[in-house]
Amino acid sequence: MFVDKVRITVCGGRGGDGAVAFHREKYVAAGGPDGGDGGHGGSVVLHVNSNLSTLLDFRYKRKYVAPSGANGLGRSMSGKRGENLIIQVPKGTVVRDAQTNQIIVDMSTEEDFVLAKGGRGGWGNGHFATATRQVPRFAKSGTPGQERDVILELKLLADVGLVGFPNVGKSTLLSVTSNARPKIANYHFTTLYPNLGVIYVDEGVSFVMADIPGIIEGAAEGAGLGHDFLRHIDRCRLLVHVVDVSGSEGRDPVADFDAICAELHDYSVDLSNRPMIVAANKCDLLPPDSDNLERLRSHVEALGCKLYEISAGTTQGVKTLMRVVAEELRTLPPVTIYEPDYVEPLPPTGTSDELEIDHLGSTWVISGLWLERLVSNINFDDYESRNYFDLQLRKCGLFTRLEEMGIQDGDTVSIYDLEFEYQR
């Protein structure tokens, strides 16, 4: 079964909780706090597997959760970090955000991509020991991992796409030019999913060609199989439009050519402007008194396309066509790699009333759901990000509430894995 579009949910592992522990050893009095930190949660990582050609594995499992980090232990031992969850996808998989449909990443290279980050491990009580607070009996909880709904969409990485009505000979052409063995029969929609083949033209000269299932009139609106598979020619640098000029099924080749071009235009204007070569197939079956070939030639050449006469069944003209295709590809840009356009939204800011504030001596420990999410999305190594974080704390009224509760200059404010000295 060929599956090329699925929706899944991915969740990073939760960070482990920090430990509350105190050093206990014979002859060592008041050893002090030594609670270790929790381990970070594992992340969900996408990895390209060139041996995969479909998203079938995702049809039966739709939620992927990375392991959580282990809790911290005594003797300042940190918890074990959660293992990353590796998800293997076919090369050419485009990952989109399910809500906005924006591209997150195009898995067309060999680089791995972290799709859902694991949560941070909480600090143990060893972090909170000071000269005035020598016995801290509290620690921090780990933060949850990132969760997101995404759409995986497979777009084949092929240099050349074969387009045309069903039963015009696309699969036969692919089979006689490569080692691909698509199903071939004399009825419409024999090909139910795209087939790829590598065409070797000469030493060091080769390209990948895709046989796209039959496109019919109305495909761009969802008719037939074409709507499901038009996406697979999005990346193709060159289109080979296969037309049956024999009229063996009572069809007019010129009308067929225009109909397919109209569907390509309706699906994508950019696709309709893609370089195209026309392959007039089944020339061996052309009746002697037919003018189909000449009418088609005049029509496509007037539109700036080159036409080549072939017979895929007898391989007549096939080698010449493949050499022309290879020569044309030399002048065209490489296969398209989509640039991400997704921007991670910052979580909405709540109010200070929603936050829990614990006053422990000169330390103020602050926690809350929206604050936890805010901290996980801030890059504290970036100056502008830190300014944004400070602005959100002021807007929510946190500092005003702390002053009303009696915070003093020099007191420590602890927000998850961030600590700073309070100054008015």
C-alpha positions as CSV (number, residue, x, y, z in Angstrom):
1,M,0.0,0.0,0.0
2,F,1.3,3.4,-0.9
3,V,0.7,6.1,1.7
4,D,2.1,9.6,1.1
5,K,0.3,11.9,3.6
6,V,-0.4,11.3,7.3
7,R,-1.1,13.3,10.4
8,I,0.7,12.4,13.6
9,T,1.3,13.8,17.1
10,V,4.8,13.9,18.6
11,C,5.7,14.6,22.2
12,G,9.1,15.2,23.8
13,G,9.8,13.3,27.0
14,R,9.2,15.1,30.4
15,G,12.2,16.2,32.4
16,G,12.9,14.3,35.6
17,D,12.3,15.9,39.0
18,G,15.1,17.2,41.1
19,A,15.8,15.4,44.4
20,V,15.6,16.6,47.9
21,A,18.4,14.8,49.8
22,F,21.1,15.4,52.4
23,H,24.6,14.0,52.8
24,R,24.7,11.2,55.3
25,E,28.1,9.8,56.2
26,K,29.7,8.5,59.4
27,Y,31.8,11.1,61.2
28,V,30.5,13.9,58.9
29,A,28.1,16.1,60.7
30,A,25.6,18.4,58.8
31,G,26.8,17.2,55.4
32,G,24.4,19.5,53.7
33,P,22.1,19.2,50.8
34,D,23.2,16.9,47.9
35,G,20.0,16.3,45.9
36,G,20.8,15.7,42.2
37,D,19.1,17.2,39.2
38,G,16.5,15.4,37.1
39,G,17.6,14.2,33.7
40,H,16.4,16.0,30.5
41,G,13.6,14.3,28.6
42,G,14.3,12.7,25.3
43,S,13.6,14.5,22.0
44,V,11.7,13.2,19.0
45,V,14.2,13.2,16.1
46,L,13.4,12.7,12.4
47,H,16.0,10.6,10.4
48,V,16.0,10.0,6.7
49,N,16.0,6.4,5.6
50,S,16.7,6.1,1.9
51,N,15.3,2.6,1.8
52,L,11.8,3.8,2.6
53,S,9.5,4.9,-0.2
54,T,6.2,5.3,1.6
55,L,4.7,6.6,4.9
56,L,2.8,3.3,5.5
57,D,4.3,2.8,9.0
58,F,2.5,5.9,10.2
59,R,-0.9,4.6,9.1
60,Y,-1.1,2.4,12.2
61,K,0.6,4.5,14.8
62,R,-0.2,8.1,15.1
63,K,1.3,9.2,18.4
64,Y,5.0,9.2,19.2
65,V,6.3,10.0,22.8
66,A,9.9,10.1,23.7
67,P,11.1,8.6,27.0
68,S,11.1,10.9,30.1
69,G,14.2,11.8,32.1
70,A,14.9,10.0,35.3
71,N,14.5,11.8,38.7
72,G,17.6,13.1,40.5
73,L,19.2,11.1,43.3
74,G,21.1,11.7,46.5
75,R,24.9,12.2,46.6
76,S,24.4,14.9,43.8
77,M,23.7,12.2,41.3
78,S,21.7,13.5,38.3
79,G,19.0,11.4,36.8
80,K,19.6,9.6,33.5
81,R,18.6,11.6,30.4
82,G,15.7,10.2,28.3
83,E,16.7,8.5,25.1
84,N,15.8,10.3,21.9
85,L,13.0,8.7,19.9
86,I,14.2,8.3,16.3
87,I,11.5,8.4,13.7
88,Q,12.6,7.2,10.2
89,V,11.0,8.9,7.2
90,P,11.5,8.5,3.4
91,K,13.8,11.0,1.7
92,G,11.7,13.9,0.4
93,T,9.2,14.0,3.3
94,V,7.9,17.6,3.9
95,V,6.8,18.2,7.5
96,R,4.1,20.8,8.1
97,D,2.4,22.3,11.1
98,A,-1.1,20.8,11.3
99,Q,-2.7,24.1,12.4
100,T,-1.1,26.6,10.0
101,N,0.1,24.2,7.2
102,Q,3.4,26.0,7.3
103,I,6.5,24.0,6.4
104,I,8.6,23.1,9.4
105,V,11.3,21.1,7.6
106,D,12.0,19.4,4.3
107,M,13.7,16.1,4.9
108,S,15.5,16.0,1.6
109,T,19.0,15.9,3.0
110,E,20.8,13.5,5.3
111,E,20.6,15.8,8.3
112,D,18.5,14.8,11.3
113,F,15.9,17.2,12.6
114,V,14.6,17.6,16.2
115,L,10.9,17.8,15.8
116,A,9.8,17.9,19.5
117,K,12.3,18.9,22.2
118,G,12.4,17.1,25.5
119,G,11.6,18.9,28.7
120,R,14.3,20.2,31.1
121,G,15.2,18.3,34.2
122,G,14.4,20.0,37.5
123,W,17.1,21.2,39.9
124,G,17.9,19.3,43.1
125,N,18.0,21.0,46.4
126,G,21.8,21.2,46.2
127,H,21.4,24.2,43.9
128,F,19.5,26.2,46.6
129,A,22.0,26.1,49.4
130,T,23.3,29.5,50.5
131,A,25.0,30.9,53.6
132,T,21.7,31.9,55.1
133,R,19.7,28.9,53.8
134,Q,21.8,25.8,54.5
135,V,19.0,23.3,54.7
136,P,16.8,23.8,51.6
137,R,14.0,21.2,51.7
138,F,12.7,21.9,48.2
139,A,13.6,21.0,44.6
140,K,12.2,21.8,41.2
141,S,10.0,19.6,39.0
142,G,11.0,18.8,35.5
143,T,9.2,20.5,32.6
144,P,7.1,18.7,30.1
145,G,8.4,18.1,26.6
146,Q,7.2,19.9,23.5
147,E,4.1,18.5,21.9
148,R,2.9,19.3,18.4
149,D,0.6,17.9,15.7
150,V,2.3,17.7,12.3
151,I,1.5,16.5,8.8
152,L,4.0,14.4,7.0
153,E,3.7,14.8,3.2
154,L,5.9,12.7,0.9
155,K,7.1,14.5,-2.3
156,L,9.2,12.3,-4.5
157,L,12.7,13.5,-5.3
158,A,12.7,12.9,-9.1
159,D,14.4,14.9,-11.8
160,V,11.8,14.0,-14.4
161,G,8.1,13.5,-14.1
162,L,6.1,11.5,-16.7
163,V,2.6,13.0,-17.1
164,G,-0.3,12.2,-19.3
165,F,-3.7,10.5,-19.5
166,P,-4.1,6.9,-18.2
167,N,-3.0,4.1,-20.6
168,V,-0.8,6.3,-22.8
169,G,2.3,4.3,-22.1
170,K,4.1,6.1,-19.2
171,S,4.7,2.9,-17.2
172,T,6.0,1.1,-20.4
173,L,8.4,3.9,-21.0
174,L,9.7,3.8,-17.5
175,S,10.1,0.0,-17.7
176,V,12.1,0.0,-20.9
177,T,14.4,2.8,-19.8
178,S,15.2,1.6,-16.2
179,N,15.2,-1.4,-13.9
180,A,11.8,-0.3,-12.5
181,R,9.0,-2.9,-13.0
182,P,5.7,-1.1,-12.7
183,K,2.5,-3.0,-13.3
184,I,1.5,-2.7,-17.0
185,A,-1.9,-3.7,-18.5
186,N,-4.2,-2.4,-21.1
187,Y,-6.7,-0.7,-18.9
188,H,-7.0,2.7,-17.2
189,F,-5.5,3.3,-13.8
190,T,-3.3,0.2,-13.9
191,T,-0.7,2.4,-12.0
192,L,-2.1,3.1,-8.6
193,Y,0.9,4.8,-7.1
194,P,4.0,6.6,-8.3
195,N,7.0,4.5,-9.5
196,L,10.6,5.7,-9.6
197,G,13.3,4.5,-11.9
198,V,17.0,5.5,-12.4
199,I,17.9,6.0,-16.1
200,Y,21.5,5.5,-17.0
201,V,22.2,7.3,-20.3
202,D,26.0,7.1,-20.4
203,E,28.9,6.7,-18.1
204,G,28.4,9.3,-15.3
205,V,25.2,10.5,-16.8
206,S,22.0,9.4,-15.1
207,F,18.7,10.8,-13.7
208,V,15.7,9.8,-11.7
209,M,12.3,9.6,-13.5
210,A,8.9,9.2,-11.8
211,D,5.8,7.7,-13.4
212,I,2.9,9.6,-12.0
213,P,-0.5,7.8,-11.9
214,G,-2.9,8.9,-14.6
215,I,-4.2,12.4,-14.4
216,I,-7.6,13.1,-15.8
217,E,-9.8,16.1,-16.4
218,G,-10.8,17.6,-13.0
219,A,-7.7,16.1,-11.2
220,A,-6.8,19.4,-9.7
221,E,-10.3,19.5,-8.0
222,G,-9.9,15.9,-6.7
223,A,-11.2,13.7,-9.6
224,G,-9.4,10.4,-10.2
225,L,-6.0,9.6,-8.8
226,G,-4.2,12.7,-10.2
227,H,-5.2,14.9,-7.2
228,D,-3.5,12.6,-4.8
229,F,-0.2,12.4,-6.7
230,L,0.2,15.7,-8.4
231,R,2.3,16.7,-5.4
232,H,5.0,14.2,-6.5
233,I,5.9,16.3,-9.6
234,D,6.3,19.5,-7.6
235,R,10.0,18.9,-7.3
236,C,10.6,17.6,-10.9
237,R,12.9,19.8,-12.9
238,L,11.5,18.6,-16.2
239,L,8.2,17.1,-17.3
240,V,7.9,14.6,-20.1
241,H,4.3,14.7,-21.4
242,V,3.4,11.4,-22.9
243,V,0.6,11.6,-25.5
244,D,-1.0,8.7,-27.4
245,V,-1.0,9.8,-31.1
246,S,-2.4,6.6,-32.4
247,G,-6.0,7.4,-31.6
248,S,-6.4,3.8,-30.6
249,E,-9.0,4.7,-28.0
250,G,-10.8,7.2,-30.1
251,R,-9.2,10.2,-28.3
252,D,-7.8,13.3,-29.9
253,P,-4.1,13.9,-28.9
254,V,-4.3,17.7,-29.2
255,A,-7.3,17.8,-26.9
256,D,-5.6,15.4,-24.4
257,F,-2.4,17.5,-24.4
258,D,-4.4,20.7,-23.6
259,A,-6.5,19.0,-21.0
260,I,-3.4,17.8,-19.0
261,C,-1.7,21.2,-19.3
262,A,-4.9,22.8,-17.9
263,E,-4.9,20.5,-14.9
264,L,-1.2,21.3,-14.2
265,H,-2.1,25.0,-14.4
266,D,-5.1,24.6,-12.1
267,Y,-3.0,22.7,-9.5
268,S,0.0,25.1,-9.6
269,V,0.9,28.0,-12.0
270,D,4.6,27.3,-11.3
271,L,4.1,23.7,-12.3
272,S,2.5,24.7,-15.6
273,N,5.5,26.8,-16.4
274,R,7.9,23.9,-15.8
275,P,10.1,22.9,-18.8
276,M,8.3,20.3,-20.8
277,I,9.2,17.8,-23.6
278,V,6.4,16.0,-25.5
279,A,6.7,12.3,-26.3
280,A,4.4,11.3,-29.1
281,N,3.9,7.6,-28.1
282,K,2.5,4.6,-30.0
283,C,3.7,5.9,-33.3
284,D,3.9,2.3,-34.5
285,L,0.1,2.1,-34.3
286,L,-0.5,5.3,-36.1
287,P,-2.9,4.8,-39.1
288,P,-1.3,5.8,-42.5
289,D,-4.1,8.3,-43.2
290,S,-4.0,9.9,-39.7
291,D,-2.9,13.5,-39.3
292,N,-2.8,13.2,-35.5
293,L,1.1,13.4,-35.3
294,E,1.4,16.5,-37.5
295,R,-1.4,18.3,-35.8
296,L,0.1,17.6,-32.3
297,R,3.6,18.7,-33.6
298,S,2.3,22.0,-34.9
299,H,0.3,22.6,-31.7
300,V,3.1,21.9,-29.2
301,E,5.9,23.6,-31.2
302,A,3.7,26.8,-31.3
303,L,3.7,26.7,-27.5
304,G,7.5,26.3,-27.4
305,C,7.7,22.6,-26.6
306,K,9.8,20.0,-28.5
307,L,8.2,16.9,-29.7
308,Y,9.8,13.5,-30.2
309,E,8.3,10.4,-31.8
310,I,8.6,7.2,-29.8
311,S,7.1,3.8,-29.4
312,A,7.7,2.6,-25.8
313,G,6.4,-0.9,-26.7
314,T,9.1,-1.4,-29.4
315,T,11.6,1.1,-27.9
316,Q,11.7,3.1,-31.1
317,G,13.1,6.6,-30.5
318,V,13.3,5.9,-26.7
319,K,17.1,6.2,-26.5
320,T,17.1,9.4,-28.4
321,L,14.4,10.8,-26.0
322,M,16.4,9.9,-22.9
323,R,19.6,11.6,-24.3
324,V,17.6,14.7,-25.0
325,V,16.2,14.6,-21.5
326,A,19.7,14.2,-20.0
327,E,21.0,17.1,-22.0
328,E,18.1,19.3,-21.0
329,L,18.6,18.5,-17.3
330,R,22.2,19.8,-17.5
331,T,20.9,23.3,-18.0
332,L,18.2,23.2,-15.3
333,P,18.6,24.1,-11.6
334,P,18.8,21.2,-9.0
335,V,15.8,19.6,-7.4
336,T,13.8,22.0,-5.2
337,I,14.4,21.9,-1.5
338,Y,11.6,23.7,0.4
339,E,12.6,26.4,2.8
340,P,10.9,26.3,6.2
341,D,8.4,29.1,6.8
342,Y,7.1,28.0,10.2
343,V,7.7,30.4,13.2
344,E,7.3,28.8,16.6
345,P,4.6,30.8,18.4
346,L,5.4,32.0,21.9
347,P,2.9,30.8,24.5
348,P,0.2,33.3,25.7
349,T,1.1,35.1,28.9
350,G,-1.3,34.8,31.8
351,T,-1.5,36.8,35.0
352,S,0.5,36.8,38.2
353,D,-2.5,35.5,40.1
354,E,-2.2,32.2,38.2
355,L,1.4,31.7,39.5
356,E,2.4,29.9,42.7
357,I,4.9,31.8,44.8
358,D,6.8,30.0,47.6
359,H,8.7,32.3,50.0
360,L,11.7,30.3,51.5
361,G,13.9,32.7,53.5
362,S,15.5,35.0,51.0
363,T,14.4,32.9,48.0
364,W,11.2,33.2,46.1
365,V,10.3,30.1,44.0
366,I,7.8,30.9,41.3
367,S,6.0,28.3,39.2
368,G,2.9,28.0,37.0
369,L,1.8,26.4,33.7
370,W,2.0,29.4,31.4
371,L,5.3,30.4,33.0
372,E,6.7,27.0,32.5
373,R,5.9,27.1,28.8
374,L,7.2,30.6,28.5
375,V,10.6,29.6,30.0
376,S,10.9,26.6,27.7
377,N,10.5,28.9,24.6
378,I,13.0,31.6,25.6
379,N,16.6,31.6,24.5
380,F,18.4,33.1,27.5
381,D,21.7,33.4,25.5
382,D,19.9,36.0,23.2
383,Y,19.7,39.6,24.5
384,E,16.3,40.3,22.8
385,S,14.8,37.1,24.1
386,R,15.8,38.0,27.6
387,N,14.3,41.4,27.2
388,Y,11.1,39.8,26.0
389,F,11.0,37.5,29.0
390,D,11.5,40.5,31.4
391,L,8.7,42.4,29.6
392,Q,6.3,39.5,30.0
393,L,7.0,39.2,33.7
394,R,6.4,42.9,34.2
395,K,3.2,42.9,32.1
396,C,1.6,40.1,34.1
397,G,2.2,42.0,37.3
398,L,4.6,39.5,38.9
399,F,7.1,42.0,40.2
400,T,4.2,44.1,41.7
401,R,2.9,41.1,43.5
402,L,6.3,40.2,44.8
403,E,6.8,43.7,46.2
404,E,3.4,43.5,47.9
405,M,4.5,40.2,49.5
406,G,7.7,41.9,50.8
407,I,10.5,40.9,48.5
408,Q,13.7,42.8,49.2
409,D,16.6,43.9,47.0
410,G,19.2,41.2,46.9
411,D,16.6,38.4,47.4
412,T,16.9,35.4,45.0
413,V,14.1,34.8,42.5
414,S,14.0,31.2,41.2
415,I,12.0,30.4,38.1
416,Y,12.5,26.8,36.9
417,D,16.2,26.6,35.8
418,L,16.6,30.4,36.0
419,E,17.8,32.3,39.1
420,F,18.5,36.0,39.4
421,E,18.9,38.6,42.1
422,Y,16.0,40.9,42.6
423,Q,16.6,44.7,42.1
424,R,13.8,47.3,42.1
